[in-house]
């Protein structure tokens, strides 16, 4: 038995539903997972392209989370309450090689002028938000999709792989994370000790391209990788700036965007869920938000309407960014800020990775 591995898998199993279970999995046997319940829809449309990668490319909105036991029967609300039950808003974004995922569960949000989340508030903010970015691949076991996580809000997931069963039909994608066994451990036949397992079915619906976004933002569309952040005074003097270790900025033809920025040297949680101090560190080491975006070509500005944000104070706010495209780079400039009496201008430099 490997407790650290089991805690990591427990976190993985609830990630896509943005409902990480505190109880976790005590011990997990090697795959295969229990056979999923028969799908209510065909896995592949008859006239669909053979390559599922092409059919996956685009934006997917989280429609709902279905809860089943290990044998495929729907779970009553009173069984393992809290696992997969909270309402949430979220998006999956694929470009053919890369994936970005953001989900925020509903909850009481502080006012914009509140203090930065600390203690229990920080733990609640982190518990309600899930985010990662990386690459994905088909292959290996048929009907499985692998998300190779380059960066995640949960430091322990960075550098790991998330193996998901999937069902893809028309404009609906269903992802099944590993079975959760809150009261026991996973065996090759389900949960041990005869306990009831939780098999989540995360149902995502395709978001069609928005013609206006595709036309006005065609040069912005795609995945971008963070290169550096530059800060200068009004006189042009460089201001020392801590850099991010990794990050992606994503603009999709659906008119939705997401950003992920990750600091270096982040430490995994001792065990899920994170303690208040671990949650504060997570908030300080990761930046993420998502929502619709709007391009104002005459002003050279892109506006990020942040319907979801890791920092609850920023939910519902809009971020204006001047933008410049230059030799495969995207330069974003937030409004100037005053720091210690000096005007500071910031430029965030992104390198193009790919287009959806």
N, C-alpha and C positions, 0 to 999 in steps of 0.2 A: 504494500500500500504506500502511495506517495502523497502525503497530505497537501503539499504545495501544488502538485499537478491537479489534484482533485478540486482544490479551491479555485484554480484557474478555469477548469472546465465548468464549474458551477457558474462562474461569472459569464463565460461564453454562452452558456445555454440560455440565459435570459436576455442577452444583449440586444438582439434585434427587436424584442418586444419592449425594450426600455423598462424592464421589470426584473431586475436582478434579485434573485431570492436570497435572503439572508441565511436561510438554513443550509443551502448548498447541497453538494453530493458528498457522501462520506467516503465512498470508494467506487471506482468505476472499472468494469471489466473491459477488455479489448472489444472493438467492434466485431461483428456487425450490430447496429442498433436493431430494436424490434421493428418488424415490418410495419409501415405506416398503414393507416386505415385507407380503404379504397377512396380515391378522389371522386368528388362529385362532378368533375369536369375532365375532359380528355387532357392527357399530358401534352400532346402535340396536335395542333390543328392539321387536318389532312393536307392543306395546300401551303403549309408553312415552309420556309427555307430549312434545309437540313441543318445548317449551322445555328445552334441556339445563341451563339455570341451576337450575331447580327440582330436577332429578335430581342435580346436583352438590352441592347444599347438604347439609352434614353433615360427619362426621369420616371420614377415610380413613387406614388404617394401611399403611405400607410393607410389602408382602408379600415382594417380591424384586426384583432387578434382572437383567434378561436382557441379554446381550451379543450383538450381531449385527454382521456387517460391513456395508458400504454397500449390498450387494446383498440383504441379508436372511438370509444364512446364519449359523447360530450360530458364535460365535468359540471356538476352543479356548482352554483356560486359559493356555497358554504365549504366546498372542498378546497383546501389550500388557498384561502382567500388572499388576495394581494398579488398573486403570481399571474401576470398577464391580464389583470382586470381593469387597470387604470386607463382612462381615455388618454390618447396621445396624438401628436402630430409629428410626422416624420417623412423623410424622403431618402430614397436610394437613387444614386446617379451612376450610370455606367457609360463609358466611352468606347468599349471594345477591348480595352486592356486594363483600365483602372476602375476603381469603385470608391465612392464616398457615401457614408451613411450618417444620418443625423436623425435623432428622435428625441422629443421632449414630452414628458408626461405632464398632465395638467396638475396644477397645484397653486397655492396662494403665493403670489409674487409680490415682492416689496415695491414700494414706490421708487421712481427713478432717482430721487435724492436721498435714498436710504444709504446707510453705511454698507461697505463691501461685506458680503456674506461671511460670517465667522461662526465657529462652533457648530451648534445644531443646524443653523441656517445654511452653512456651507455644506454640511452633510446632506441636507435635503436637496440643495441645488444640484449636487453631483448625482444623487440617487435618481433625480428626475430627468437627467440628461444622458444620452448615449451618443458617442461619436467615434468614428474611425475612418481612415483612408488607407489605400494601398492598391494592390492588384488582385485580379481574380483569374480563375482558370477552371476549365472543364477537364474531365479526364479521370483516370483511375476508376472509381466505381460509377457505373452508369446511374444517372439520376442524382448525382451529387455535384455540388458547386463549392469551390474552395475560395474563400476570401483570405488573401495573404496580407495581414495587417502591418502596415509600415508605421502607423502612429495611431494612438487611441487616447481618449480621455482617461481610461483606466490604464495606468502605466504597465501593469502586468500583462496586458494584451499586445503591447507593441512587440513586433517580431514574431508573433504567433500566427497560426493558421486556423481558420474557422471552417469546419467541414459541415455543409448544410445540404440536406435533401431538398430538392426543388421540384415544383410542378409549374410548367409554363404553358399557358393556353391563351391564345388571342391577346387580350389586353390585361391579363391577370397573371401575377407571379405569386406563388406561394412558397415560402421558405420555412423549413422545419429545423430549428436548432436541436441539439441533442436532448434526449429525454431527461427531465428533472425528477429526482427521487428525494424529496425533502426529508423523508423519514427513514431512509435506508440507503442502499447502494444499487448501482446499475449492474445487471447481469446480462448475459446474452439473450435472456427471455423477458427482460423488463426489470422492474424493481424487486429487490430482495425482501424477504420477510413477509411477502404477500401484501405489501403496502401499495397505495395508489400513486402512480406516477403522473407527471404533468407533461403532456406533449403539446407544445404551442404550435399553432399554424398561423404564421404571420402573413396576412393577405395584403398584397400591394397591387395597386391599380395604375396602369400607365397614364401619364400626363402627356397629352398631345402637344406637339410644338405650337408655339404662339407665333403667328406670322409677323407681328410687329417686332417681337424680340429677335426673331431670326434675321430680319432685314436690318434693323438698326444696330444690332450687336454682333453681327456675323464675325467680325474680327476679334471679338472678345470670347466667343464661344469655345468651350473646351476646358481641359484641366491645365492648371499652371502650378509650377513648383516654386516655392520661396527661394530667392537667391540671397537677398540681404535687405536690411533696413538702414536708410541713411537719414541722419538728422543734422541740420545746419542752422546756425543763427542767421539773423537778417543780414549780417555782414559776410556770410559765406563760410564761417568757421565751422569745422566738423565738431559734432557733439558725440562723445563716446556712447555707443548704443549696444546693449546686449542683443545678441542675435538669436534667432530661432534655429533649432537643430534641423527641423523638417516641417513641411507644411504644404498643403494644396489649397488652391482657390479654384472653384468650379463655377462656370457659367453654362447653363444648359439651354437648348432651343425652346424648352417649355416656358422659359422666362423665370426660372428659379436658379438661385445661386446658393453656395455654401462655402464656408472657409474653415480650415483647420490649421492651427499653428501650434507647434510643440517645442518646448524648451528641452535642453539637454540635461542629463543627470537626474532624471525623475526616478523615484524609488517605487517599486510595487507595493501595494497594500499588504499588510501582514496577513489579512484575511478579509473577504468581503462580508459585509459592506465596510467601506473605509471609516475610520474613526474621524471625529471632527477635525483633528489636526491634519490627518491625511487628506481630508477633503479640501481643506484650505490650501494645502500644497498642490493638489490637483488643479484647483482654480487658478493658482498662480503660474502653473506650468503648462496650461493648455488654453487656447482661445478658439472658440467655435461659435458660429451663428449661421442662420439660414433664413431664406424667404425669397419673395419675388424681387427682381431687380428691374430697373428702368434706366435706359440710356437717353441722355439729353445731348444729342450730337452737336447742337449749336453752341452749347456751353462747354463741351468736352468733359462732361460729368456723367458718372454712373451712380445711381442711388440704390443702396441696399436697404430694402424694407425688411427689417429683422423681426419676423414673426416668431422666431425661436432664437434663444440665446442662452449660452451656458451661465452667464451672469444675469440673474433674473431681473436686475434693475434695467437692463437694456431691451427687454422684450417689448416689441411694439414700436421701437424707435427707428429712425431712418438715418443712414450713414451716407453722406455725400462724399464722393471721391473723384477728384480730377483724374483723368487718365490720358496716358500717352502710349502709343504703340511704336516700338523702335527695334528693328532687327531681331524679331523673335522674342522680345521682352515686352512686358506690360508694366508700366510705372503708374502706381496709384498714389495720389497725394491727398490725405485728409486735410481739413482746414488747419491753418496755422494755430499753434497754441502758445500761451504765455507761461513760461517756466522761470521762476526766480527773477521776474522782471524782464526776461528776454523773450523775444519772439522766436519760436522754434518751428521750422518747417520740416516735415517728414515726407520721405519718399520710400515706398515699399516696392521693391523690384522683384518681379516674377518672371520665370522662364517658361515658355510654352512646352507642354508635354504632348498633348494630343487633342483632337477635335472629335466631338460626338457625331 
